Amino acid sequence: VQLQASGGGLVQAGGSLRLSCVASGRTFSDYFVGWLRQAPGKEREFVAANSWASGTTYYPDSVKGRFTISRDNDKNTWYLQMNSLKPEDTAVYYCAADRSGSKVVGGTADYWGQGTQVTVSS
């Protein structure tokens, strides 16, 4: 099983980016999928999760209203649309998947992508 994250880059504050996570090796139709981030010197932080089966989404207050997680079942892919980006959103973003939503949110998911760097300049 492999998760491949992409879409990061350098953007000015207020801009947008869309991250993608392509999964291979199995389908995640009954998994929670999500995104977490880690800034230098900080712990990994949950930013979005989605119940693949029900479509319910979860966000922390820090990104609610700005970030949107979505998925394409046919492509075994999920996305993170990030709008109104702020310098404090600068981090390496990781996609993750697990049967347990709490493990995705808690940063202990079984499956992880390699990370993609997002840098927001002020």
Disulfide bonds with the S-S distance in Angstrom:
Cys21-Cys95 2.17
